[in-house]
């Protein structure tokens, strides 16, 4: 289910996934197939890690990468979940074809 809300967004971020919802910054983004596909990949990741573990792993990895890169945006772009999603967001078949725990290849 895709929801529209400006509440969750800062800077240039326009979409996020809070299982089972995809939330976008404005209604026009509901038609952005690449963005929606990116977020669908996150839905798969969240489901396979039973949602809670996804958020724990995401936060821990972001903190570690912030220390490594000393740049929060660079840390975000290098989180394994984000690397998998960005690498495959243009492949519209990827969410249904991906193997479980595929994010591990991006660690």
C-alpha positions as a Python dict, from the first residue, in 0.01 Angstrom:
ca = {
    (1, 'X'): (0, 0, 0),
    (2, 'X'): (136, 340, -99),
    (3, 'X'): (69, 636, 131),
    (4, 'X'): (146, 1005, 76),
    (5, 'X'): (285, 1212, 364),
    (6, 'X'): (542, 1489, 402),
    (7, 'X'): (580, 1413, 773),
    (8, 'X'): (866, 1163, 736),
    (9, 'X'): (1092, 1349, 494),
    (10, 'X'): (1390, 1578, 529),
    (11, 'X'): (1625, 1715, 265),
    (12, 'X'): (1606, 1530, -68),
    (13, 'X'): (1450, 1207, 57),
    (14, 'X'): (1121, 1132, -121),
    (15, 'X'): (1027, 775, -29),
    (16, 'X'): (1059, 524, 250),
    (17, 'X'): (924, 189, 353),
    (18, 'X'): (774, 111, 691),
    (19, 'X'): (647, -241, 646),
    (20, 'X'): (386, -294, 505),
    (21, 'X'): (362, 61, 371),
    (22, 'X'): (552, 256, 108),
    (23, 'X'): (537, 624, 196),
    (24, 'X'): (614, 893, -62),
    (25, 'X'): (654, 1267, -20),
    (26, 'X'): (387, 1366, -274),
    (27, 'X'): (119, 1200, -483),
    (28, 'X'): (304, 1234, -815),
    (29, 'X'): (572, 997, -684),
    (30, 'X'): (319, 713, -670),
    (31, 'X'): (378, 685, -1047),
    (32, 'X'): (758, 677, -1024),
    (33, 'X'): (819, 312, -1110),
    (34, 'X'): (1190, 321, -1019),
    (35, 'X'): (1123, 472, -675),
    (36, 'X'): (838, 231, -604),
    (37, 'X'): (1051, -63, -716),
    (38, 'X'): (1333, 55, -486),
    (39, 'X'): (1088, 61, -197),
    (40, 'X'): (947, -282, -291),
    (41, 'X'): (1297, -422, -256),
    (42, 'X'): (1302, -281, 98),
    (43, 'X'): (967, -449, 167),
    (44, 'X'): (1122, -784, 74),
    (45, 'X'): (1427, -714, 291),
    (46, 'X'): (1211, -616, 586),
    (47, 'X'): (990, -922, 556),
    (48, 'X'): (1279, -1169, 542),
    (49, 'X'): (1431, -1014, 855),
    (50, 'X'): (1096, -1017, 1038),
    (51, 'X'): (1077, -637, 1019),
    (52, 'X'): (1229, -559, 1362),
    (53, 'X'): (1566, -714, 1278),
    (54, 'X'): (1576, -516, 955),
    (55, 'X'): (1551, -188, 1147),
    (56, 'X'): (1805, -300, 1409),
    (57, 'X'): (2052, -414, 1141),
    (58, 'X'): (1990, -98, 935),
    (59, 'X'): (2057, 131, 1232),
    (60, 'X'): (2369, -57, 1344),
    (61, 'X'): (2509, -64, 992),
    (62, 'X'): (2437, 307, 946),
    (63, 'X'): (2616, 391, 1274),
    (64, 'X'): (2920, 185, 1178),
    (65, 'X'): (2933, 341, 834),
    (66, 'X'): (2897, 692, 982),
    (67, 'X'): (3210, 623, 1184),
    (68, 'X'): (3390, 485, 876),
    (69, 'X'): (3290, 760, 635),
    (70, 'X'): (3238, 1053, 877),
    (71, 'X'): (2949, 1153, 650),
    (72, 'X'): (2590, 1050, 726),
    (73, 'X'): (2473, 1065, 363),
    (74, 'X'): (2767, 859, 239),
    (75, 'X'): (2697, 615, 523),
    (76, 'X'): (2332, 589, 412),
    (77, 'X'): (2429, 524, 49),
    (78, 'X'): (2663, 242, 160),
    (79, 'X'): (2422, 51, 383),
    (80, 'X'): (2390, -298, 232),
    (81, 'X'): (2010, -270, 207),
    (82, 'X'): (2039, 58, 17),
    (83, 'X'): (2319, -68, -207),
    (84, 'X'): (2105, -366, -310),
    (85, 'X'): (1799, -146, -369),
    (86, 'X'): (1988, 119, -570),
    (87, 'X'): (2172, -144, -776),
    (88, 'X'): (1848, -316, -876),
    (89, 'X'): (1582, -43, -869),
    (90, 'X'): (1558, -25, -1249),
    (91, 'X'): (1501, -400, -1281),
    (92, 'X'): (1126, -415, -1227),
    (93, 'X'): (1136, -796, -1198),
    (94, 'X'): (1397, -792, -923),
    (95, 'X'): (1169, -788, -616),
    (96, 'X'): (990, -1105, -726),
    (97, 'X'): (1304, -1278, -856),
    (98, 'X'): (1556, -1194, -582),
    (99, 'X'): (1689, -1462, -352),
    (100, 'X'): (1636, -1430, 20),
    (101, 'X'): (1908, -1238, 204),
    (102, 'X'): (2051, -1099, -120),
    (103, 'X'): (2156, -785, 69),
    (104, 'X'): (2444, -986, 219),
    (105, 'X'): (2628, -963, -115),
    (106, 'X'): (2634, -584, -64),
    (107, 'X'): (2793, -579, 283),
}
